[in-house]
Amino acid sequence: MAKDDVKTTIEADGLRYRSKAPGSPFSANGSFGAATMSCFLCGKHRPRSQLMSRKLLGRSQSVCSPSCKEADAASKI
């Protein structure tokens, strides 16, 4: 079972491949507020409504609210 070879070509601007689907798997279909972001601590993508800002390493970072363990338990239900 051999896979078909996909020929990728770079367009004139050098930024996009013709055979690659545009966009991101994490983009929201609509408003900016429904988009996902990754938690700074666990790295999992969650909706912005499930994240909060915490001051870590001198900067505000988005982290799971109230904690990563509780967010994992809530998503399994």
N, CA, C and O of each residue as an XYZ file, in Angstrom:
308
protein
N       0.833     -1.175      0.000
C       0.000      0.000      0.000
C       0.876      1.236      0.000
O       1.314      1.684      1.060
N       1.125      1.763     -1.107
C       1.941      2.969     -1.232
C       1.034      4.190     -1.270
O      -0.018      4.188     -1.909
N       1.463      5.221     -0.576
C       0.711      6.461     -0.609
C       1.024      7.202     -1.892
O       2.120      7.089     -2.442
N       0.046      7.963     -2.359
C       0.281      8.793     -3.535
C       1.237      9.919     -3.156
O       1.095     10.537     -2.101
N       2.197     10.174     -4.013
C       3.118     11.277     -3.784
C       2.393     12.586     -4.038
O       1.799     12.792     -5.096
N       2.452     13.452     -3.061
C       1.817     14.757     -3.183
C       2.869     15.743     -3.646
O       3.901     15.921     -3.000
N       2.597     16.374     -4.760
C       3.518     17.372     -5.294
C       3.156     18.730     -4.716
O       2.062     19.243     -4.951
N       4.071     19.302     -3.966
C       3.834     20.626     -3.418
C       4.633     21.633     -4.222
O       5.802     21.417     -4.544
N       3.992     22.710     -4.530
C       4.663     23.788     -5.247
C       4.456     25.080     -4.462
O       3.378     25.331     -3.924
N       5.470     25.862     -4.410
C       5.397     27.143     -3.718
C       4.957     28.196     -4.729
O       5.474     28.275     -5.843
N       3.986     29.002     -4.305
C       3.491     30.047     -5.188
C       4.528     31.156     -5.324
O       5.559     31.142     -4.652
N       4.247     32.103     -6.189
C       5.196     33.168     -6.505
C       5.598     33.989     -5.282
O       6.734     34.453     -5.192
N       4.656     34.171     -4.327
C       5.004     34.956     -3.148
C       5.857     34.159     -2.164
O       6.404     34.733     -1.222
N       5.979     32.841     -2.366
C       6.842     32.010     -1.546
C       6.263     31.619     -0.210
O       6.972     31.044      0.615
N       4.989     31.911      0.036
C       4.430     31.673      1.353
C       3.452     30.504      1.436
O       3.274     29.938      2.515
N       2.817     30.128      0.333
C       1.762     29.121      0.428
C       2.015     27.960     -0.511
O       2.543     28.121     -1.611
N       1.627     26.800     -0.051
C       1.694     25.600     -0.876
C       0.342     25.379     -1.536
O      -0.693     25.610     -0.911
N       0.332     24.939     -2.778
C      -0.921     24.708     -3.464
C      -1.651     23.482     -2.934
O      -2.881     23.480     -2.882
N      -0.935     22.451     -2.545
C      -1.584     21.224     -2.102
C      -1.963     21.250     -0.621
O      -2.654     20.345     -0.153
N      -1.538     22.239      0.103
C      -1.823     22.327      1.533
C      -3.132     23.085      1.749
O      -3.361     24.140      1.157
N      -3.983     22.525      2.607
C      -5.256     23.183      2.903
C      -4.992     24.442      3.720
O      -4.212     24.395      4.671
N      -5.617     25.561      3.379
C      -5.383     26.791      4.125
C      -6.047     26.743      5.500
O      -6.999     25.993      5.716
N      -5.540     27.535      6.404
C      -6.166     27.676      7.704
C      -5.497     26.858      8.783
O      -4.464     26.225      8.568
N      -6.105     26.888      9.935
C      -5.584     26.206     11.110
C      -6.660     25.295     11.685
O      -7.839     25.648     11.643
N      -6.295     24.140     12.218
C      -7.313     23.290     12.831
C      -7.884     23.876     14.113
O      -8.904     23.395     14.605
N      -7.246     24.905     14.664
C      -7.702     25.513     15.896
C      -8.491     26.796     15.671
O      -8.923     27.414     16.644
N      -8.691     27.211     14.449
C      -9.392     28.470     14.203
C     -10.884     28.307     14.458
O     -11.442     27.223     14.286
N     -11.508     29.379     14.864
C     -12.937     29.371     15.146
C     -13.707     29.748     13.892
O     -13.231     30.522     13.061
N     -14.873     29.203     13.773
C     -15.735     29.541     12.644
C     -16.673     30.658     13.056
O     -17.870     30.434     13.237
N     -16.155     31.816     13.200
C     -17.007     32.922     13.594
C     -16.226     33.988     14.312
O     -15.234     34.514     13.807
N     -16.703     34.301     15.519
C     -16.126     35.424     16.248
C     -14.775     35.086     16.847
O     -14.431     33.918     17.022
N     -14.027     36.110     17.153
C     -12.688     35.955     17.723
C     -12.758     35.368     19.129
O     -11.850     34.642     19.532
N     -13.808     35.665     19.879
C     -13.931     35.205     21.249
C     -14.116     33.701     21.376
O     -13.869     33.147     22.448
N     -14.540     33.029     20.325
C     -14.776     31.589     20.391
C     -13.529     30.789     20.035
O     -13.563     29.558     20.050
N     -12.446     31.457     19.718
C     -11.218     30.773     19.322
C     -10.590     30.063     20.514
O     -10.927     30.342     21.665
N      -9.678     29.146     20.227
C      -8.988     28.445     21.294
C      -7.579     28.982     21.458
O      -6.998     29.555     20.537
N      -7.051     28.782     22.642
C      -5.666     29.117     22.944
C      -5.099     27.968     23.750
O      -5.845     27.200     24.357
N      -3.788     27.848     23.758
C      -3.173     26.797     24.553
C      -2.855     27.322     25.943
O      -2.501     28.487     26.129
N      -2.992     26.430     26.908
C      -2.650     26.745     28.291
C      -1.130     26.820     28.401
O      -0.424     25.986     27.835
N      -0.633     27.798     29.116
C       0.808     27.964     29.273
C       1.415     26.823     30.082
O       2.582     26.483     29.889
N       0.632     26.225     30.992
C       1.154     25.181     31.869
C       1.066     23.787     31.250
O       2.060     23.062     31.231
N      -0.113     23.399     30.741
C      -0.275     22.030     30.230
C      -0.176     21.952     28.712
O       0.061     20.868     28.178
N      -0.350     23.055     28.004
C      -0.201     23.077     26.558
C      -1.430     22.635     25.780
O      -1.388     22.612     24.550
N      -2.522     22.284     26.449
C      -3.728     21.826     25.750
C      -4.529     23.021     25.259
O      -4.591     24.057     25.921
N      -5.146     22.866     24.084
C      -5.981     23.930     23.537
C      -7.348     23.878     24.183
O      -7.975     22.822     24.266
N      -7.799     25.023     24.634
C      -9.108     25.147     25.279
C      -9.769     26.429     24.776
O      -9.077     27.359     24.360
N     -11.107     26.486     24.809
C     -11.786     27.751     24.471
C     -11.354     28.840     25.439
O     -11.017     28.571     26.592
N     -11.369     30.065     24.953
C     -10.933     31.189     25.792
C     -11.770     31.310     27.055
O     -11.285     31.813     28.069
N     -13.023     30.857     27.013
C     -13.882     30.950     28.195
C     -13.407     30.037     29.317
O     -13.786     30.247     30.470
N     -12.589     29.029     29.017
C     -12.079     28.114     30.032
C     -10.671     28.479     30.488
O     -10.036     27.709     31.210
N     -10.183     29.634     30.078
C      -8.846     30.087     30.465
C      -8.939     31.347     31.305
O      -9.915     32.094     31.227
N      -7.910     31.572     32.110
C      -7.795     32.816     32.860
C      -6.353     33.296     32.758
O      -5.469     32.532     32.371
N      -6.117     34.536     33.098
C      -4.763     35.090     33.053
C      -4.137     35.006     34.439
O      -4.756     35.341     35.449
N      -2.895     34.548     34.452
C      -2.101     34.518     35.677
C      -0.749     35.117     35.378
O      -0.225     34.980     34.272
N      -0.189     35.780     36.364
C       1.131     36.370     36.203
C       2.171     35.284     36.468
O       2.331     34.834     37.602
N       2.877     34.865     35.415
C       3.922     33.849     35.511
C       5.172     34.385     34.847
O       5.122     34.917     33.738
N       6.283     34.242     35.528
C       7.577     34.680     34.992
C       7.561     36.147     34.572
O       8.203     36.533     33.595
N       6.817     36.957     35.325
C       6.789     38.385     35.072
C       5.865     38.827     33.954
O       5.848     40.007     33.603
N       5.080     37.889     33.374
C       4.154     38.236     32.289
C       2.805     37.590     32.544
O       2.728     36.583     33.247
N       1.760     38.141     31.996
C       0.438     37.531     32.091
C       0.340     36.420     31.057
O       0.550     36.646     29.865
N       0.019     35.216     31.527
C      -0.097     34.054     30.656
C      -1.493     33.464     30.791
O      -2.104     33.565     31.855
N      -2.006     32.849     29.729
C      -3.295     32.178     29.771
C      -3.103     30.765     30.302
O      -2.293     29.998     29.781
N      -3.864     30.425     31.353
C      -3.797     29.100     31.960
C      -5.215     28.590     32.171
O      -6.173     29.364     32.167
N      -5.338     27.271     32.355
C      -6.643     26.660     32.581
C      -7.262     27.213     33.859
O      -6.563     27.493     34.833
N      -8.578     27.366     33.842
C      -9.291     27.882     35.000
C     -10.204     26.800     35.543
O     -10.943     26.224     34.744
N     -10.221     26.480     36.787
C      -9.383     26.933     37.888
C      -8.024     26.248     37.921
O      -7.065     26.825     38.434
N      -7.911     25.009     37.376
C      -6.610     24.352     37.277
C      -6.646     23.378     36.098
O      -7.719     23.054     35.590
N      -5.489     22.919     35.671
C      -5.409     22.005     34.528
C      -6.079     20.669     34.836
O      -6.758     20.107     33.976
N      -5.895     20.150     36.057
C      -6.503     18.870     36.438
C      -8.019     18.964     36.440
O      -8.690     18.058     35.946
N      -8.570     20.035     36.984
C     -10.014     20.210     37.029
C     -10.593     20.422     35.635
O     -11.698     19.960     35.352
N      -9.871     21.108     34.769
C     -10.346     21.320     33.397
C     -10.357     19.986     32.635
O     -11.272     19.746     31.847
N      -9.351     19.107     32.855
C      -9.343     17.791     32.233
C     -10.506     16.935     32.722
O     -11.151     16.239     31.938
N     -10.769     16.994     34.034
C     -11.874     16.213     34.598
C     -13.224     16.697     34.059
O     -14.114     15.887     33.802
N     -13.375     17.998     33.889
C     -14.632     18.556     33.385
C     -14.830     18.219     31.900
O     -15.966     18.053     31.456
N     -13.752     18.116     31.140
C     -13.895     17.826     29.708
C     -14.205     16.352     29.461
O     -14.732     16.005     28.405
N     -13.884     15.474     30.423
C     -14.168     14.042     30.273
C     -15.627     13.715     30.561
O     -16.122     12.675     30.125
N     -16.317     14.579     31.283
C     -17.718     14.322     31.638
C     -18.623     14.534     30.467
O     -19.836     14.363     30.586
